[in-house]
Amino acid sequence: MYDSSNANNVNQESSCTYQCAVTMDMLNGNGLMKPGGYQKLICDVAEMHLDRIHLGVEDLANYHVAWVLISSSFEIIEPIRSEITVVGRTWHSALNKLTFRRELTFTDQADRPLFHAVTFTVLMDTTTRRIVRPDKAGFDIGQPLPEFTMDAVPKLRFHADMQPFDNRRVYPSQIDRLGHVNNGRYSEFAYDALTAEELERLGSLRRMDLNFLSELRLGNTFTLRRALSDSAQGELLIDGVNDQTGRQSFTCRMLFS
């Protein structure tokens, strides 16, 4: 829901606020927010805001382009443990050649910080499925506001002894409008790679980085792999490898306190 009190401040992105509900399906059996819940809030606020500033899905469809998420990171300040209403803000913070960086912050209704996030996106031509240069897009993206919430990079690559954990198949319910697995599903895949002990520790999750490297499409199978890092930060590494191409589809890093 867009807060109409900010209706006259469209040019100041960070002044816009949006309310989102934490619903029962976002929480696990212990009442803790699943990673996919944080990811959904991030995507919902970004999409509401892009619609508000006329850069949403339907607006870009007129130019035959679409936003494609290539990386998402969030840091948890206070874990979400119940079905509450959160308040989100977001702004375009940087442009590096082809990649747009967007900041997001989330509080409860009493303005207590809950978590913040960063997304990196590119523009894709929906006909050729090639990346589009911003200056060739045919519309104005707007100037970035260089205020940053956290350290984050658009590419997450790691070299570790990744061990197979599970083999999965892509089903029709996981495919979105662009014809590939929706980005929100990858955080669910990563969550499914947690052990019972790690699920019990979900309240100590402090950060997650998710990088989308290659598309998964209907009928693909992929292997979930995982490794525990030697890092003292309690770092868990997860990836998914497309069985048809042998390429990593996504990489994920979770940091526990």
C-alpha positions as CSV (number, residue, x, y, z in Angstrom):
1,M,0.0,0.0,0.0
2,Y,1.4,3.4,-1.0
3,D,1.4,6.0,1.7
4,S,-0.5,8.9,0.1
5,S,1.1,11.4,2.5
6,N,4.2,11.2,0.2
7,A,2.3,11.8,-3.0
8,N,4.0,15.1,-3.6
9,N,7.5,13.7,-3.2
10,V,7.7,11.3,-6.1
11,N,11.1,12.8,-7.2
12,Q,12.5,12.1,-3.7
13,E,12.3,8.3,-3.8
14,S,13.4,7.7,-0.3
15,S,10.5,9.7,1.1
16,C,8.0,7.2,-0.1
17,T,6.8,4.5,2.4
18,Y,5.0,1.2,1.7
19,Q,3.2,-1.1,4.1
20,C,3.4,-4.9,3.7
21,A,2.0,-7.7,5.8
22,V,4.0,-10.6,7.1
23,T,1.7,-13.5,6.5
24,M,1.6,-17.0,8.1
25,D,3.3,-18.7,5.2
26,M,6.4,-16.5,5.6
27,L,7.1,-18.0,9.0
28,N,8.4,-21.4,9.9
29,G,7.1,-23.9,12.5
30,N,9.0,-22.0,15.2
31,G,7.5,-18.7,14.3
32,L,10.6,-17.3,12.6
33,M,10.7,-15.6,9.3
34,K,12.0,-17.8,6.5
35,P,14.6,-16.3,4.1
36,G,12.0,-16.4,1.4
37,G,9.8,-14.1,3.6
38,Y,12.5,-11.4,3.7
39,Q,13.0,-11.9,-0.1
40,K,9.2,-11.5,-0.7
41,L,9.1,-8.2,1.3
42,I,12.1,-6.9,-0.6
43,C,10.5,-7.7,-4.0
44,D,7.0,-6.5,-3.0
45,V,8.3,-3.0,-1.9
46,A,10.6,-2.7,-4.9
47,E,7.7,-3.6,-7.3
48,M,5.2,-1.2,-5.6
49,H,7.7,1.6,-5.8
50,L,8.6,1.0,-9.4
51,D,4.9,1.0,-10.3
52,R,4.6,4.3,-8.4
53,I,7.4,6.0,-10.4
54,H,6.2,4.4,-13.7
55,L,9.1,2.0,-14.1
56,G,7.1,-1.1,-13.2
57,V,6.4,-4.3,-15.2
58,E,3.6,-2.9,-17.4
59,D,5.4,0.4,-18.0
60,L,8.5,-1.3,-19.2
61,A,6.5,-3.8,-21.3
62,N,5.8,-0.9,-23.6
63,Y,9.5,-0.8,-24.4
64,H,9.8,-4.6,-24.6
65,V,12.2,-4.7,-21.7
66,A,12.0,-6.0,-18.1
67,W,13.9,-5.8,-14.9
68,V,15.9,-8.9,-14.1
69,L,17.2,-9.4,-10.6
70,I,20.9,-10.6,-10.6
71,S,21.7,-10.3,-6.9
72,S,20.0,-9.6,-3.6
73,S,21.4,-9.2,-0.1
74,F,19.8,-8.5,3.3
75,E,21.1,-7.9,6.8
76,I,18.8,-8.7,9.7
77,I,18.8,-6.2,12.6
78,E,15.8,-7.7,14.5
79,P,14.4,-11.1,13.4
80,I,10.8,-11.0,12.5
81,R,8.9,-13.5,14.7
82,S,5.2,-12.8,14.1
83,E,2.6,-11.7,11.6
84,I,3.1,-8.0,11.7
85,T,2.9,-5.1,9.3
86,V,6.3,-3.7,8.2
87,V,7.1,-0.4,6.6
88,G,9.5,-0.3,3.7
89,R,11.4,2.5,1.9
90,T,13.5,2.2,-1.2
91,W,15.7,4.2,-3.6
92,H,17.9,3.8,-6.6
93,S,21.4,4.4,-5.2
94,A,23.9,3.7,-8.0
95,L,24.4,2.8,-11.6
96,N,27.5,0.9,-12.7
97,K,27.5,0.4,-16.5
98,L,24.6,-2.1,-16.9
99,T,23.8,-2.7,-13.2
100,F,21.3,-0.8,-11.1
101,R,21.7,-0.8,-7.3
102,R,18.7,-0.3,-5.1
103,E,18.6,0.2,-1.3
104,L,15.7,-0.9,0.9
105,T,15.0,-0.4,4.6
106,F,12.3,-2.0,6.7
107,T,10.9,-1.0,10.1
108,D,7.9,-2.0,12.2
109,Q,5.0,0.5,12.6
110,A,6.8,2.0,15.6
111,D,9.8,2.8,13.3
112,R,12.0,0.2,15.0
113,P,14.6,-1.1,12.4
114,L,14.1,-4.7,11.3
115,F,16.3,-5.3,8.3
116,H,17.8,-3.6,5.3
117,A,18.6,-4.9,1.8
118,V,20.3,-4.2,-1.5
119,T,19.3,-5.5,-4.9
120,F,21.1,-5.3,-8.2
121,T,19.2,-5.5,-11.4
122,V,19.7,-5.2,-15.2
123,L,17.3,-4.4,-18.0
124,M,16.6,-7.3,-20.4
125,D,15.1,-7.2,-23.9
126,T,12.2,-9.6,-23.6
127,T,12.4,-10.4,-27.3
128,T,16.1,-11.2,-27.7
129,R,16.7,-11.9,-23.9
130,R,19.8,-9.8,-24.1
131,I,20.9,-7.1,-21.6
132,V,20.0,-3.6,-22.6
133,R,22.3,-0.6,-21.9
134,P,20.5,2.0,-19.8
135,D,21.1,4.8,-22.4
136,K,19.5,2.6,-25.1
137,A,16.4,1.8,-23.0
138,G,14.3,4.6,-24.5
139,F,13.2,6.0,-21.1
140,D,14.6,8.0,-18.2
141,I,15.7,5.9,-15.2
142,G,16.3,8.9,-13.0
143,Q,19.4,10.0,-11.0
144,P,20.6,7.8,-8.2
145,L,20.6,8.9,-4.5
146,P,24.1,7.7,-3.3
147,E,23.1,6.7,0.2
148,F,23.9,3.1,1.1
149,T,22.6,0.8,3.7
150,M,25.2,-2.0,3.6
151,D,28.2,-3.4,1.8
152,A,27.1,-5.5,-1.1
153,V,28.3,-6.6,-4.5
154,P,26.4,-7.8,-7.6
155,K,28.4,-11.0,-8.0
156,L,28.8,-13.7,-5.3
157,R,31.3,-16.3,-6.3
158,F,33.1,-18.7,-4.0
159,H,35.5,-21.7,-4.2
160,A,34.6,-24.4,-1.7
161,D,34.3,-28.1,-1.5
162,M,30.6,-28.2,-2.4
163,Q,28.9,-31.4,-1.6
164,P,25.6,-32.7,-3.3
165,F,22.6,-32.4,-1.0
166,D,19.5,-32.9,-3.1
167,N,18.4,-33.2,-6.7
168,R,15.4,-31.1,-7.8
169,R,13.2,-30.6,-10.8
170,V,11.6,-27.3,-12.0
171,Y,7.8,-27.4,-12.0
172,P,5.3,-25.2,-13.8
173,S,4.3,-23.5,-10.5
174,Q,7.8,-22.1,-10.2
175,I,7.8,-20.3,-13.6
176,D,7.0,-16.6,-13.8
177,R,6.0,-14.2,-16.6
178,L,9.5,-14.1,-18.1
179,G,9.4,-17.9,-18.6
180,H,12.0,-18.9,-16.0
181,V,12.1,-19.8,-12.3
182,N,11.0,-16.7,-10.4
183,N,13.8,-15.2,-8.2
184,G,11.7,-15.7,-5.1
185,R,12.0,-19.5,-5.5
186,Y,15.8,-19.5,-5.1
187,S,15.7,-18.4,-1.5
188,E,13.3,-21.3,-0.9
189,F,15.7,-23.7,-2.6
190,A,18.5,-22.5,-0.3
191,Y,16.2,-22.8,2.8
192,D,15.5,-26.4,1.8
193,A,19.2,-27.1,1.9
194,L,19.4,-26.4,5.7
195,T,19.8,-29.2,8.2
196,A,17.5,-29.7,11.1
197,E,20.1,-28.1,13.4
198,E,20.4,-25.0,11.1
199,L,16.7,-24.6,11.0
200,E,16.7,-24.5,14.8
201,R,19.3,-21.7,14.6
202,L,17.3,-19.6,12.1
203,G,16.8,-16.9,14.7
204,S,20.6,-16.3,14.6
205,L,20.6,-15.7,10.8
206,R,22.2,-12.3,10.3
207,R,22.8,-12.0,6.6
208,M,22.0,-13.7,3.3
209,D,23.5,-13.0,-0.2
210,L,21.8,-14.5,-3.2
211,N,23.3,-14.3,-6.7
212,F,21.4,-15.4,-9.8
213,L,23.8,-16.7,-12.5
214,S,21.9,-18.6,-15.1
215,E,18.2,-19.3,-15.8
216,L,16.4,-22.4,-14.7
217,R,13.6,-23.2,-17.0
218,L,10.6,-25.6,-17.1
219,G,11.7,-29.3,-17.0
220,N,15.3,-28.5,-15.9
221,T,16.8,-30.6,-13.1
222,F,19.3,-29.2,-10.8
223,T,21.6,-30.3,-7.9
224,L,21.5,-28.5,-4.6
225,R,25.0,-28.4,-3.0
226,R,26.3,-27.0,0.2
227,A,29.5,-26.4,2.2
228,L,30.4,-25.0,5.6
229,S,33.0,-22.3,5.4
230,D,36.1,-22.2,7.7
231,S,35.0,-18.6,8.5
232,A,34.5,-17.9,12.2
233,Q,31.3,-16.0,11.3
234,G,29.3,-19.2,10.9
235,E,29.1,-19.1,7.1
236,L,27.1,-21.6,5.1
237,L,27.5,-21.8,1.3
238,I,24.8,-23.2,-1.0
239,D,24.5,-23.4,-4.7
240,G,22.4,-25.0,-7.4
241,V,23.9,-26.5,-10.5
242,N,21.8,-27.0,-13.7
243,D,22.2,-30.7,-14.6
244,Q,21.6,-30.0,-18.3
245,T,24.3,-27.3,-18.7
246,G,26.6,-28.0,-15.8
247,R,26.4,-24.3,-14.9
248,Q,25.8,-22.8,-11.5
249,S,22.2,-21.4,-11.5
250,F,22.5,-19.6,-8.2
251,T,24.9,-19.1,-5.3
252,C,23.9,-18.3,-1.7
253,R,25.7,-17.4,1.4
254,M,24.2,-17.3,4.9
255,L,25.9,-15.8,7.9
256,F,24.8,-16.9,11.4
257,S,25.9,-15.2,14.6
